[in-house]
Amino acid sequence: MKPTRTGALMVGDVVTARCDTPFKEVVRLLEEHRISGLPVIDGNRRVIGVISGSDLVLRQAREPGSTGVRARCRRLLGGRARHAAAGSRGRTAGGVMSTPAVTVRADATVSEAARLMTERRVERLPVVDEDGSLVGIVTRGDLLRVFLRADDDIRRDVEQEVLVNTLWLAPHTVEAVVRDGVVTLTGQLERRSDVPVAVGMTRRLDGVVDVVDHLSYRLDDKHPQPAGLAVHGVADDWLRKL
């Protein structure tokens, strides 16, 4: 089972703004389409920034006569609001956008996109192609749908796709236990180099939150034995006869 790519979950019809889009037009777009943010693009559809609701709140907080908005801004963002608002003086999208934009490739896995969202503390990611042009947008909610898979479904994928189809292991050689998306692998593999393969491929499966590695190995193939020592194992005996 191949991991789901971000491009399969993205929304292709993206509401965007240009650098010179007026501030009020940006607000209208967010309200009309019931979205909380949008990317700012250039003439080649390359993403140069992102505008979120908090960017707009900070912009409004400095306006004369906006006491109510300013108070709400302080409640939402704390004491930093007034200081941050001082720097949000743009009257266009280019003046209020956050830059550089955090984007993700359409061929990135869902897990990679989720990690990027977490690390950069963003709620949405513009999706770009290999040329860096905007092709869609993905939100935290879109990614979370993949992580709602049942533990039993994940366990079956680990056993069939990783342990049997990839590592060619006999049933029950490695035990896979899944709880709330966290997979624990326990057992002995033939070679040390098989361990990162098992862990890495398991981590890339849809719905896997994390992998706990309790695997051991029989042969340390990262440190080959000196020439002349006996070679052990059924597979090695077969290879030696070639």
Stockholm file with secondary structure:
# STOCKHOLM 1.0

chainA/1-242         MKPTRTGALMVGDVVTARCDTPFKEVVRLLEEHRISGLPVIDGNRRVIGVISGSDLVLRQAREPGSTGVRARCRRLLGGRARHAAAGSRGRTAGGVMSTPAVTVRADATVSEAARLMTERRVERLPVVDEDGSLVGIVTRGDLLRVFLRADDDIRRDVEQEVLVNTLWLAPHTVEAVVRDGVVTLTGQLERRSDVPVAVGMTRRLDGVVDVVDHLSYRLDDKHPQPAGLAVHGVADDWLRKL
#=GR chainA/1-242 SS CCCCBHHHHSBSSCCCBCTTCBHHHHHHHHHHHTCSEEEEECTTCBEEEEEEHHHHHHHHHTSTTCHHHHHHHHHHHTTHHHHHHTTCCCSBHHHHCBSSCCCEETTSBHHHHHHHHHHHTCSEEEEECTTSBEEEEEEHHHHHGGGGCCHHHHHHHIIIIIIITTTCCCTTSEEEEEETTEEEEEEEEEETTHHHHHHHHHHTSTTCCEEEEEEEEEECTTSCCCTTSCCCSHHHHHHHTC
#=GC SS_cons         CCCCBHHHHSBSSCCCBCTTCBHHHHHHHHHHHTCSEEEEECTTCBEEEEEEHHHHHHHHHTSTTCHHHHHHHHHHHTTHHHHHHTTCCCSBHHHHCBSSCCCEETTSBHHHHHHHHHHHTCSEEEEECTTSBEEEEEEHHHHHGGGGCCHHHHHHHIIIIIIITTTCCCTTSEEEEEETTEEEEEEEEEETTHHHHHHHHHHTSTTCCEEEEEEEEEECTTSCCCTTSCCCSHHHHHHHTC
//
